[in-house]
Amino acid sequence: MGRFIYDTIGNSVEIEDRTLAHLRIVVMNKLRRAEPFMFDVEMGHGSGRRSFWVHPSVPLQFHFFGSRQPRINRAWVEDLMAAASGPNGLTITPEPAEEPPAGPPAD
């Protein structure tokens, strides 16, 4: 279980490492383009949700508890990017099935 840490006073939420790795890619790309956005996270266990205004001026950390980098599901990154660019902002969507690698057609 990883942690998304927002600002200098330690506002944070726990997020599975695999999910956090995909969110990190989305956040990096949005901020690289100077595109601030809203990020909503369900807290779980009936604790509601938290909303973060993600902006380049706010310090962020992605704390991974595992030492191995997960394989990235490109379709999931694209889904998350579309959500982050939409009117409701970024929310964690279920991971879609990975597409099989393209290769020569089978005979």
N, C-alpha and C positions, 0 to 999 in steps of 0.2 A: 504494500500500500504506500503510494507516494503522497506528496503534499504540494499543492499549489499555494505559494506564499506571495501575498500582495501587500505592498507598501513597506515602510520601515518600522511599523509597529507590530508586524507579524500577523496580520489578518491572514487566515489560511483555511483551506479545506483539504480533506483527505480524498485522494482519487487513485484508483488502481494504476500501477506503473504503466501497463500497456496503454490504457486510455490517456494517461498523462503524456506519454511519448507522442501520441498523435496530436493532442492539444498543443504541445510545445511547438510542433511544426506549424500549425495554424497560427498561433499567436506570433511566432517569429516572422512569418510571412506578412501578416497584417501590419505589424509594427514597422517592418522594413519598408513598407509602402506608405507609412505615416497615415494609416487608416485606423483610428481608434474605434472601439466597438464595445457593446455590452456583452458580458459573459454571465449567464445564469447557471447556478449549480444547485441541484437537489441535495439537501443535506441528509436525507434518508431517515429512517426510523421515526417518521412523523415530525421531524424537526424543521420542516419548511424548506425554504431555499434562500440562497444568497445571490445577490447581483453585484458584479464588479464592473466598473467602467475602466476598461483597459486602454491605457494611453501611454505613449512613449515616455512621458515625464514621470511615470510611477514605477518604482523599482519592483521587479518580479523575480521570483525564484521558482525553479522546478526541482523539488527534492525527490530523488528516486531512491527507494530503499533497496531495490535489487541492483545487482552489479552488471547484469546483461542487458544490452540494447535489444528490445523486441523487434521482430520483423515488422516493417511498416505496411499497412494495408492502404494502398493508394486510393481505393474507392472510398474508404472511410475518411481519409484526409480531404478528398474532394467534397464529400457530404458536409463535413464540419466547416470547410471554407465557405460553402454556399450558405450555411446557416449563419456564420459570422458576418457575412455580407448582406444578409436579409434584414428586414425591418424589426425582427424580434431579437436579433443578436445570436450569439453562440450559445447553444445548449448541447449537452452530450447526447448524441443520438446512438442507437444501437449499432454495433459494428456489422456492416453488410458482409456477405460471403465474398471471399477474395475471388477475383476472376482468374481462371487458369492462365498460365503464361502463354503468350502467342508463340506458335511454332509452325513448322510445316504441316500441311494437312495430312491426316492419316490415310494410308492406302487401303 
